[in-house]
Amino acid sequence: MRAAFSAAGGVRRALRAAWWYLREITGDADYDRYVAHHTHRHPGAEPLSRAAFQRLRWSEAERNPTTRCC
């Protein structure tokens, strides 16, 4: 019985790590970090929406192509 709990815990940890990695490489976690920073530094001010944040990032990447990976 204990081995089953241990295996299930290992699977959960692996899935959590895979989810974290996927969010990091897709940039999804960047928005969460932006919102946390914005609410800490600018209390009461509305942060950008996720769509507006992505548009801003894409326009920055277009303006400065050296930041691209490919």
Secondary structure as the mmCIF struct_conf table of DSSP 4:
data_model
#
loop_
_struct_conf.conf_type_id
_struct_conf.id
_struct_conf.beg_label_comp_id
_struct_conf.beg_label_asym_id
_struct_conf.beg_label_seq_id
_struct_conf.end_label_comp_id
_struct_conf.end_label_asym_id
_struct_conf.end_label_seq_id
HELX_RH_AL_P HELX_RH_AL_P1 ARG A 2 THR A 26
TURN_TY1_P TURN_TY1_P1 GLY A 27 GLY A 27
HELX_RH_AL_P HELX_RH_AL_P2 ASP A 28 ARG A 41
BEND BEND1 HIS A 42 HIS A 42
TURN_TY1_P TURN_TY1_P2 PRO A 43 GLY A 44
BEND BEND2 ALA A 45 ALA A 45
HELX_LH_PP_P HELX_LH_PP_P1 GLU A 46 SER A 49
HELX_RH_AL_P HELX_RH_AL_P3 ARG A 50 ARG A 63
HELX_RH_3T_P HELX_RH_3T_P1 PRO A 65 THR A 67
#
